[in-house]
Amino acid sequence: MSMTSVQLRPETKEKLNDLKIHPRETYDELINRLADAAYDDEPLSPDEIESLKVSEEDIKAGRYRTLRDIMCDLGDDQIIRQLGEE
């Protein structure tokens, strides 16, 4: 297997170390895992894209409800009070 050296700043190496699943995970495994996670293997369908556009228009027009309002409607007043205290 061919190998390549990569130069990293110490801060970058520490960030990579923090992202390791286990201490023995190699940087190659880590970088491949991160790269795989960055790719979307299920792109949005045209219907999903259109739905997102409609939702965005609703938000811009003010046609939305906050989580707080919905929770109050569902009777979660105690949780709402706790959130207000934070």
C-alpha positions, 0 to 999 in steps of 0.5 A: 500500500502506498503511503503519503505524509501530510503536514498538520499544525499541532492544533489540527492534530489535536482536533483529529485526536479528539474525533477518534472513536478509539485511541487505536483508530488510525488517521487514515481510518478517521479521515475516511470516516469523516469524508464518508460522512460528508457525502450525501448518498441520498440526494433530495428528490425534486418533490423534497426540494420543492417542499423545502422551498415552500417551507422557506417561503412560509417562514419568510412570510411569518407563517410558522409557530414556535416550539414554545407555542406548540408545547403550550398547546399540547399542555407542556406548560411545566416544561415551558416554565422551566425553560423560562427560568433558564 
